[in-house]
Amino acid sequence: MSDRDNTAEKSEAAPAEGLEGKYVYCIIRNDRSREFGEIGIGGGARVYTVNHNDLAAVVSDTPIVIYDPTRENVLAHEFVNETVMREFTLIPMSFGTVFRSDNDVMALLKSTYQAFTDVLDKMQDKIEFGLKILWDRDKVVAAIERENDEKTSSVHFLRFELQGAMRERLRQGAALRAGVEHPEYRASATLPPAVREALLGDLA
C-alpha cells in the first residue's frame, strides 16, 4: 500500500476520532450508578447509567452516527430494554437516539425531570405496548358500506406477542392495559383479573 493510500485512510477515519457520543435506550428511576453489562448496540458496548437525582438514562458509548434500523441493531436496542425491564419500570427511547455527551444527557434529565417522573409514576408495575396497524383503506371502506342495522360485515383481530421480560413482569403481578391512541379516538383500560389470569395460563 502506498503512502498516499495510508494518508487517505487516516483522513477518512479522522472524523470519528474524539466524537464519542451516548446512545440512549431508556429512562428509569434509580439514584445510583448501575451497570448492565456489555450488551449494547454496535457489537456489545458497555451499558450503564447517567444519573440526575433519582432519574437515570441507560446508555452506551457510541460514535456520533445515524444507526440503520437493521435487524441486528433493532434487536440489540430491544435486548437492552428487555434486560433493564427485568428490574425497573422504564420509559423507552426511540431507536437511534444519540446525544453528544454525558452533559447533554443530564440536561435532558434536568429539563424534563417532572415529565419523566410523572410518566414513571403512571407506568409503575404496568407494561407498555407499541402497536402499528397497516390497513387497506378501500377494503375497509367497502366493508363498512356493506354493514346495515342487522349485520356487521366483519370482525377484525389484532395480534401481538409478549416478549420474555413482559411475561415475567406479568407473572410477578404487573397490571396489563390495552388502549387506542388516535387523533379521532383515545381510550385505555386495565384488563380484568380474570382475563389477566387466563392470559397467564396461555403463556405457561
N, C-alpha and C positions, 0 to 999 in steps of 0.2 A: 504494500500500500504506500502511495506517495505521501510526502509531507503535506501536499495540498489537500489530499483526502483526509489526513488526520486533522488538519485545521478546520475543514468543513464539518467533520463530525463533532468537534469540540464546540463549534459555533452553534450547531443545531441543538446540542444538549444544554448549552449555557442558560437559555431562558428558564429551564426547570430548576436550576440551582437557586437555593435561597427562597423559593416560592412555596414553602410548605404551608398548606392550609389545614383546616379542620373539617372533616366530613361529619355531619351531624345526623344521627339516626333517630333520636327521640329525646323527650324531656321527661324527667322523673322527679319525684320528691325524695331527696336524700341530702343530708347535711354534712357528709364527709366524702372524701375521695374514694372511688371504687374502681377496681379493675375487673374486666370481663374476659380477659384472655386475648390471644392473637387470632381473632376470628373476623376481622374487619374486611371491608371491600378492598380490592386491589391485591389479593394474594395473601391474606392472613395478617392484616395490620393489627397492631395492639389497640384494643378498645378500652377506653377509660372515661372518667367523668371530668367535666369542667364545672365547678360549683360556684353558686352565688346564694348565700344564706342557706335555705333549706331546699333550694332547687338545684338540679344538675342536668347538664346536657351530656348525653352519651355520644362520644366522638371517637374518631381515629385520625391519625395524621395522614395527609394526602397531598399530592401535588395539586395545584390550583388548575383543575381541568374540568371539562364538561364530560360526565360519565355517560357512555352509551347504555341504554336500557337493555343490555344483552341478558340472556338467561342467567349467566354466571353472576353478573353484577347485581341483578334484581334479587336472586336467591341469597347472595351474601348480605345484602341490605335487610332482607326479611329474616334471615337467620339471627342476625344481631338482635333485632327487635323481639324475636321469639325467645331468645336467651334471657334478655332483660325482663321480659314479661313473666317469667317464672317466679320472679321475686318482687317486682314492682308494677304498680299501675303506671302506664306511660301514655304520653301524647306522641304519636308517630309523626316524624317529619317526612316531607315529600322526598322521593328518591332523587339523589343527586344534589342535596343541599350542602353546599360547601362555603365555609367562611374563611377569611384570610388568616385569622389568628385567634388565640385564646381570648384576647381582649374584645374582639368582635363578638365572640360567642357570649361572653359575660355581659356585654352591652345589650344583647338580645334578651338575656335572662332578666336584667335590671329593668329594661323598658317595658317588658310585657309580664313582669312578675305577678301582678294581681290577676291578669287574664289567665295565665298558666295555672295559678293556684286555684282559681275558680273552676277551671275545666277539670283539673285533677280531683278536686273535691266531688264533682258530679260523676266522674268516672270511677271513683274508688270502688273496687270489687265488682266492676262491670267489664264487659268485653265489647269492644267496638269493631264493627264490620264495615268494610267498604264494598259496595255493590254497584256494578256497572251493568246497565241493561241496553242491549242492542235490539232494535226493532225495525221491522219493515212497515213504514208508515202506510203505504197503500193497502197492505193486507189488514192492518189493524182498523183502518177506516172502513174497509169493506165489511169486516166482521161486525163493527158497531152498527152499520146500516142494515145488517140482516137481523138485528135484535128487534123484538117487539115487547109488549107488556107481559106476554106469557112465556117468552123464551129468551134466554141469554145465549148468544151464539157460541160462546166458547169459554173454557176455563183455562187460565194460564198458571203455570207453576214456576217459581223461582228456586234455583238450587245453588247452594254454595257449601263448601267444606270447612269444617273447623280444623285448624291446624293443631299440632301437638300441644303447644303451650296453652291454647284456648281450651282444649279438652281438659287439661289438668286444672286450669282455673275453675272450670265448671264443677269438676269433682270436688274441689276444695270449698265449694259453696258460693261462687260468684253468681250474681244475677245475670240474666240474659235478656237483652232488649232488642226489639225489632222496630224499624222505623222507615219513614219515607222522607227524603229531603228534596223538594221540588219547588220552583217558584210559585206554582199554582196549588201545591198541596204539601203540607207538612204534618206529620203525625208520628208518634212513637208510643210504645207500650212495653212494660215488663211482662215477659211471658209468665203465665200462672205456674205455680209449683208443680202441678200435675203434668203440664206439658214439659217442663224442665226435667222432671224425673223420667218421663218417657223417653226424652232425647238422650239422657244419660244411659238408659237401658239399651238404646240402639247403638250407642258408642262403646259399650262394654265389649 
